[in-house]
Amino acid sequence: MGLGLLMSILTLFCANPEQSGSSAGLLTPSTPAASTSTTGWTAALAGSGQYSRLSFRDEKPYASFGATAQPSGAPTGATGGAQDCWRISSTTDGTFSAGTWYSSASVIAVTSGGTTPAVRVLYSASSPGNASTYTSTGNLSGDTNELLLCTVCHSGTLRSVTSVIGSGVTNWVSVTSIPVFATTAVLSVWRGMSAAPVAASRLTVILAGTVGNLQMSVVGISGLDQTGGHGLNAIVSSVTTIGTTSMLTAIMNSVTSADNIIVGAFSWISRNPGATPGVNFTELVDVASAEAVNTMQHVIWSASSLTRPASKMPSSLQGAGIGVELKTVFPAGRARFRLWQSPNADGASATEITQGTMVGSVVTGLTTTVAQSSSASTQVAGFAIANGYLFEQVAWETLTAGLSTSDDRLIRFGSMDGTTGSGLVTADFAATAGGAAVSGGMMLPYYLQLVQDV
């Protein structure tokens, strides 16, 4: 930097390598190539309000998260000073005007954290013969915090399902049921979810009395709300429909989020499979009794909550349906920043530039293919720096629980073009003699919009 009163905004990018005299990363005026660093966090299943400081060159483990809001103090580090920071490479001299400073941390997932809801069929079968208890032909179990929906339809006489037992679930709970035909058939949906599923076992459906046959299926859905116990808050709402037609549609109530998903369960008075799902729905189960006593089961789903579940048969028949809206949860978090200056390369005797923590914008639904930026701004009073270093201190806060032990995020380097690039943008700076080779810059509109939305 030269002498004089020339004022300019400084743009400093996070980059490698570790800085001399400390364990901090680099803040550089040169735009680094887009890449994923080794610095970040494995948030795993950390719930709301958990914090972990950055550790340069390390991916902080799940155990590093705690309830104390971070960053909570001056630059520090387990293997040397300021490992929780990015730092300019050498000392500088000059004066910063009072104004707005911006910090941004771009992050990307490097292993799949299960952030996209996934749907799978665990079991589907028709069980013939008169009985009041029906059991699956094999053992099955859901994954940790996977919602299981058990759909049951039966015919022969009008009986209710009194309980569902097994398949790794400690407590099955009825969602809703509806008669398919006034006196001879019933369609039911039950839910179950376990934070720690027990051993796989057979699924048993118990009815209030003997029926002629039964079709049952179990569908597992991951990526849903895990609160409330036994999948309670994973289910937003359910509706039923009944009629004689070739296509039944469950008219859903106004959905609470476009990110939610819909499952439809239908039963027709038919002994044959062959139902087809409505537009934008995917078929999961199509199984029938193949007996003189007619019932069949059709289960479908859609990732779009803006559609209505519908089941269609080749001809007009009596049928009933249940539509269920399921609440998806994308693990959310945000970066937190504090800015410091110190005459020492390791951050010793640092003075805070900010007046407390800068809280970044929320990152949610992080994937392994597209980075997202958590950015914040704050007003900083004017100050002088004399033969000193600038430090950007970073931590991560979880806002919703992760869905997998592999849920993580690593810092991205790059041009701060909206997806890649982490760093710091200062207020106007007037350099004096010597100092680091920092350069002018500007806050990109993308980041300005992000921090204004915080």
N, C-alpha and C positions, 0 to 999 in steps of 0.2 A: 504494500500500500504506500502511496505517496504522501507528501506533506500537504498542508493547507486545509481549507474549510470545505472541500468538495464533499457533499453529502450524498450518500447512496444507501439503498436498502441492500442488505446482505442475504444471499441465499446459500445455505450450508446444507449439504447432503450427507446423510449417514452412509458410511462405507467402512471397508476394512483398510488397513490392518489395526492391530492393537497399538495404542500410542505409547511413545517412549515416556518412561517415568510413571506409568500408571497401567491399569488394566482396562481402560476405556477404549471404545471404538472411535472412529475418525469422523469429524465434521469437516467436510471439504467443499470448496467452491466449485470443484470440477464435478460434472454430472457423471456418476458411475454407470457402468453397463447394467441393464436390468438383470437381476439375479436374486436368488433366495439365499439369505445368509444362514449361518448356523445359530443365530441368536433368536431366542423366542421362548415360548412357553408350551408345555403340555397341560392344558387346562383339564383334560379328562372329564370327570363327572362333577367337578367343582360347581357348587350351586351359586345362588345369587349372593352378591356382596363378598366375594373372595378376591384377594389381591396378592400379586407377586411382583417384586421388582425385577427389572431386566438384569441379566448377567451376560455381559458381552462374551461372545464365542460359545455360550452355553444355551441349551434348550432346558429351561428350568422345569423340573418335574412337578407333577401334581401335588406332591407333599410340600412344595414351597409356598402354596397358597394358604392364606390365613385371613382372619377377620379384621386385622389392623389395616386401615386404609394406607395405601402406598402411592408414591414414595413418601415416607414418613420422616425423613431427616436428610442430613447432608450427604453428599456423595460418599459411597462406601463400596466394599467388595470383599468377597471371601478370599481371593487370591491376590489382592492388591487394591490400591486406591481407585475409586471411581469406576469400578466394574459395572455399576448400574447406569453408566452414562455414555454419551458420545461427546467427544471433545475436539476443539480445534488443535491443529498439529503443533503450533508453537505460540509463544506469547504475542500479544498485540497491544497497541496503545491507541487511544482515541476516545471519542465521546459519542454516546448514543443519545439521540433526542428522545423525549417522551413520545410514546406512540404505541401502536399495536404490534405485538409479536405473535407469530404463528408456529405451532409445532404439529408435525404429522408423523404417524407411524403407519406404514403400509404393511399389511400382513397377508399371508396366504397359508392355507392348510397344506401339510405335506403328507399326511396320512388321512384316510377317510375316517371322519368322525361320525358317520351315520347321520349327517345333517339333512339328507333328503329322505322323506318318509318312504319306507319300503313295505310292500305287501306280498305275502306268500300264503299258500295253502298248506296247512299242516295235515289235514285229514278230510276225506270226503267219501261217504259210503251210504248205501241203502241197506237197511237191516230188515229182512222179512220176518213174518211170523207174529203171532199174537203174544204180547208181553207188556209188562209195566216197567221193565228195566232193560235198557239197551246199552251195550258196552262196545267200544271200538275194538277192532281186530288187532291193534298193535299199540305200543307205547308211544307217547308223544309228549313234548314239553316246549313251552315258549322260551325265548331268550330273556335275559334280564330287562325288566321294564318294557317288554313288548306286550302291547295290548292283544289279547286273544278274544275274538268274537266267535261264539258257538251258535250256529243256526240250526234249529231243530224244526222239522215239520213231520206230521204223522196223520194217519187217517184210520177210519174204522169206527171211531167214536170220539166224542168231544171231551178230551182230557187235557188238563193243564200239566206243564212241566213243573214239578215241585223242587227239583234240585239238579245241579250238574256238579260232578265230582271228578277230580283227577287232572291229569295232564300237566303236572308241575305247578298248578294253581292252588293256592291255599284257600281261596274263597271266590266262587263264581256267584255273580249277581245278575238278576234278571234286568234286561234293558226294557223290553216291551214284548207283547204278543198280540195276535189278532186271529180270529177264526177265519179260515180259508173258505169254509162252507159252514152253514149255520149249525149243523149237528154232527159233522163227521171229521173235521180236519182243523188243525191249529198250526200256526207259524209262530215261532218264538226266537228271540235273540238274547243271548246271555253274554256277559263280559267277565274277563279276568285279567289281572296283571300282577306280577310278583317282582319285587325288588331283588329277591333271591329265590328263584324257582327251586322247588324241591325236585327230587329225581323224576325222570320221565316215567309216566304210568299210563294205563289205559283210561280213556274218557268214558264215564258212565252217566247216562241220562235217566233220571227217575221220574215217572209220571204218576198222576193221581189215580190211575187205574189202567186196565189193559186196553191196548190199541192194536190195530191190525198190522201196521208196519211203521217204520220210521226212517227218515233220511236225516243225517247229521253231518255237519262240516265244521272245521275249525280253521279260521283265517287269522294270521298274525300280522300286526301292523306295528312297525317301529317308527320312531321319530315323533311320538305324540306326547302330550302333556302327561307327566308322571305323578302329579300331585293328587291328593284327595283319597288315596287308598283304593286298590283293586280296579284302577282305571276309571275312577269316578269322573275326574275332570278331563279325561281324554274324550268323553262323549259330550258334545255341545247340546245336541237335541236329537229327537227321533220323531218320525211321523209314520202313520199307517195309511194304507189304501186298500180297497176291496171292490170287486166288480166282476161282471161278465163281459169280456172284451177280448180282443186279440192282443192288446198292448196295455199294460198297467203302468202308470206313472205315479211315483210318490212326490207330491208337491211339497218341497222343502220350505220351511220358514226362511226368512231373510238370514243369510249366512253371516257369521260374525267376522270372517276373514277370508279373503280370496285365496290364502295359502292353505286353508283347511281342505280336507278330502272327504269324499262321500262314499259310503258303502250302501248298496241296496241288496236286500234279501227278499226273494219272492217265492211263492209256492202256487202251483197250478193244479187243478183237479185233472191230472193226466198221469198215465202210467209210463209215458215215454219222455226221455230227454228231448232237447231240440229247441229250447228257448234261445233267443238272441238278445244281446244287450242293446240299449238305446245308444244314441249318438254320444261319442266321447267317453263311453264306458268300456271297461275291459272285463271279460268274463273270467270268474274264478272257479265257480262250481256249477255243474249242470248234471244232476243225478236224479233218477226216478225209481219208483217202486218196482216196475215191471210185473205188478200183480193186478188182480182184478180190482182190488181196493186201491183207488187212484190217488197218488200225490207225487209231486216232483219238486225239487228244490233248485233255485237259480240264484247265485250270489255274484254280484258285480261290484266294480269300484271305479272311481275316477279321481284323478289328482286335481281336478278343477271343481271347486265348491260352487261354481256358478251354473252347474248343470243339474238336471233332475234325473234321478235314477229311474230307468224304465226297462221293463222286460217284455219281450214280444214272443207270441206263439204263432204257429202257422194258421190257426183258426180260433174263433171266439170260444173262450172257456171261462169257467169260474176261477178266480184267483185272488190272491192278496199279496201285499208287499209292505216292507218296512224300509224306510230310508233313514240313515244315521249320518249326522255330521260329526266328524272327528277333528279335534283340535291339534294341529301340528305345532311343534316347538322347534325353532331353529336356535341352537346355542348362540347367545349374544354376549358381546363384551366390548370393551373400549380401552383405549390407551389413556394414561394419565402422565402428566409432565410437570416437572419443576425445572427452572433455569437458574444457573449459578455462575459466579465468577470466582476465580481463586488465583493467587500469585503462584500457586504450586501445581505442578503437573499432575499430582495424585489427588488433587481436590482438597487437600488439607487446608483448614482455615477458610473454607469457602463462604461466600456471602450470597444469599439468595437474591436473585434479580426479580423473580415473580413474588407476588404476595399470596402464597399458597398454591395449591395444585390446579393446573389446567386440566380440565376433564374433556376428553375427546368425544367425537361423535360415535354413535353406536355402529358396530359391525355385527351383522347377523347373517346366517345362512352361508358361512364361509365354505368355499370349495377348494379343491386341489388344483383347479385350472385358472381361476380368476382371483387376483388379489383385491383387497378392499382397504381403504384408508380411514383411520380414526384421527381426526384433526381437531385442534382447539386453538383459540386465540385469547389473548389477554392484554390489558393495558399495562404498560411498564413505565415507571417514572424515568426521566432522564438520569443518566449516570456516566461517570468516566471509568475507563479501564486503563490501568497503567501496568505494563509489563505483565499482563495476566492472561488467563485462559478462560474461555467460555465452555460451559458444560450444559448439555441437554440430558436431564435425568428422566428415565422412562419406567413405567410399571404397567401391568395389565390388570383390569378388573373384569370379573365374570358377572354377567347380569342374569343369565338363565343357565341352568345346568346343562352340561354336555350330554350327549347321547351315547358316548362310547369312551372307553379308556384311551382310545387313540385320538380323541379330539384335541387338536393342537393348532398353533399358529406361529409362523416364523416371519421375521422382519424381511421385507423386500427392499432391495436397492433399485434405484432407477431415477427417472427424470421428473418425478412428481407430476405425471401427466394425467392423473385421475385414478390409476390403479397401482402403478409401481412408484416407488420413491418415498423415502422417509427423510425427515430433516427438520430444519429450523429456518424461519425467515424473520429477520430482525426489523426494528424500526430504523430510521435514517441514522447513518453512522458517518462521523467525520474522523478520518485517521490522522494520527500524528506520526512522527518519525518511527521507522522500523515496523515491526508487527508481522502478523501472519498474512499470507497472500490470499486474503479474502476478496470477494468481488461483488459487484452490484447484482441486483436481481429484483424480482417482483413476485407477489403472491398470485398464483394462477387463479382465474375465476372459479375453477372447479373447487379448490380448497376454500376459497372465500365463501362459497355457498355452503360447504360442509360445516364450517365453524359457525356460520350464521344460524344454521338449523339446530345447533346444540342447545 
